[in-house]
Amino acid sequence: MKVNTRKIQKLNTRKKIIETAYKVFSEKGFSVPSSIIAKEAGVSHGSIFAHFPTINDLLVSLLSDFGDKMGARLHVLAKKTDSVENLLKEHLKVLKEYETFYSRLISEINILPDEAKNTFAIIQSTVAFHFASVIECEIEKGTVKKLPIHMLFNTWLGLVHYYLLNKDFFSESNESVIERYSSELLSTYLNLIKNERRVYE
């Protein structure tokens, strides 16, 4: 019984550290010392290292957690739909939930250690895979222009990233840029890629 209780406490502490790291990294950037995360989480500094030997290990675990959540939701949707519009709506929904963190991530990706960069690349590859599986169906049906799939994906990602990285130009300080522009981003992108002849037949 004591063993189980201790294990549960350990899992809860790890979860609390990760949840706090999301918040602290989002607000202060990825160069923040682990002592700040420990203080915000209400745990000892040693507890951080008991779960994550280095700050890089914490960062990679955090990115993996984010990637798992993103991938799981897109995977479920991709199994149920062949609509790129529905998939991109879900993509935006996940990004909105983690908007501050994701914006910080893409703005500081170049200063992150290689392992974290590789983890981020895996996340984007997962999104690209589900995007490709859905958009291939639309291309076959003729509802989407026959363009290189990697260019279709990179165009979407570039559009979203541009708005996130330039949030100050597009929204108020406490306003979600995705919430404000999601409909416009989606409709503009779909108008660019849709095969009008099939759409209006």
N, C-alpha and C positions, 0 to 999 in steps of 0.2 A: 504493500500500500504506500509506504514511504517512498519507494523507488518510483512508483507511478506519479505521485504528487510532485516529486523533485523533477521528473521528466516534463510534466505539464508546466511547472514553473519556469523551467529552462526554455521551453518552446514559447511561452508567453513573453519572456524577457527578450528573446530573439525577435519575436514579432513586433514588440514595442520599439526595439532599436531600429528595425527596418522602417516602421511607420514614421518614427521621428526623423530618421535620416532623409526620407522623402521631403519632409517639411523643411529641415535645416538646409539641405543642399539646394532646394528650390529657392529659398530666401537669400542664402548667403553665398552660394556657389560651391563648387566641388573642391576648393582649396581649404575649406573650413577644417580646423583641427578636430580630431575625434573627441576631445574633452568637451567641446561645445555640444556635440550630439549626446554624450553621456549626461551632461547637466540638464539638457532639455528633456531627455527621456526619464530622468529621475533615477538613474542607475549609476553605480560606481564606474570610474574610468576603466578599471580592470575588467568589468563585465563586458565591455565592448570587445576587448581582446580575447576574452574567454570564448566568444562566439565568432569573432572575426580577427584572425591574427594580425592583419594589417588593414589600414583604411582602404587600400585597393580591393581587398577581399570583400569588405562591406559594400563598396561601390559595385563590384561585379555581381554580388548577390542581389543588390537592389535592382540593377538593370535586368538580371535574369527574372526576378519577380515581376517586373513591369512587362517584360517580353512574354512571359508565360500567360499573363492576364490578357494582353493584346492578342496573342496567338490563339488562345482558347476561344475567345469570343468570335474572332474572324473565322476560325475553323468550323465552329457550329453553324455560323451563318452561310458560309460557302457550301456546306453540305445541303442546305435547304433552298438555296436560291441560285439562279443563273443571271441575276440582275446586278450589274456593276454599280448601279445607283444605290441599291440597298447595302452593298458591301462598303461603299465609300461613306454612306451615312453612319454606319457602325464604326468605321475607322475614325471619323470625326467625333463621334460620341465618346470613344475611349480617350482620344487626345484631349477632349474638353475636360474629362475627369482628372487628367494628369497634366493639364495645360502648363501650369507654372513650372513643374518639374521638367516636362519635355522641352519647353522653350529654353530653359537653362541648359539642358543636355545638348541641344543642337547648337547653342551659341558657344559652348565651351568644349565641344567634342575634341578639338585639336590639342587641348592641354591635358586630356585624360591619358592614363597609361594604356599601353597597347592592348592589354587583356580586356580593358573596359571598351576600347574602340572595337575590338573584335566581337564582343558581346552585343554592342549596338548594331554592328553589321549583320549579325545573325537575326536580330529583331527585324531589321528592314528586309532581310531576305525572306523571313517568314511572311511578312505582310505582302511582299512582292509575289510570293508563291500563290497565296490565296487570291490576290488580284489577278494573276495570270490565269488561274483555273476558271475564274468567272468570266473574264473578258474574252478568253478564247471562244467560249460559247456564244457570246454576242457577236464576235467577228464572223463565226461560222453561220450565224443566222442572218448576217448582213446588217445588223442594227448598229454596229460600230465599224468605223473605217478600218480598212486593212493596213494598219501601221505597225512598226516594230513594237512588240509588247513592252520591252524595256523602256522605250521612249514614252509610251503612254503612261507607264508607272512613274517614271522620273519627272514627267511634266506635272502630274498630280502632286507628287511629293514636293517638287520645287515651288509650286503655287502655294501650298499650305505652309511650307517653311518660310516663304517670303513674308507672309502675313504675320506669322509668329515672331520672326526675328525683327520685324519692324512694327511691333505692337504699338509703340508710342505714337506712330503716325495714324493708326487706324482706330484706336479705341481709348477710352478713359483709363486711368491708371488701375482701377479696380474692376474693370469690365473685361469679360472674356472676349477675346478677338474672334474665337471660333464661334461662340454663341451669336455674336453680332453678324458675322459674315458667312456662316456655314451654308446658308441657302444660296447666297450669291456665288460662293466658291464652287459649290456643287453644280448649279445650273450653268454657270459659265463653262466649266470644264466639260460637262456633258454636251453642251452645244458645240464645243470644239471637236469632240471625238465621234459624235453620232453621225451615222450615215443618213442624211436627210431623206433620200429617196425611199428608203425602207421605212423610216419613221412615219412619213406622211402618206404612204401608200394605203 
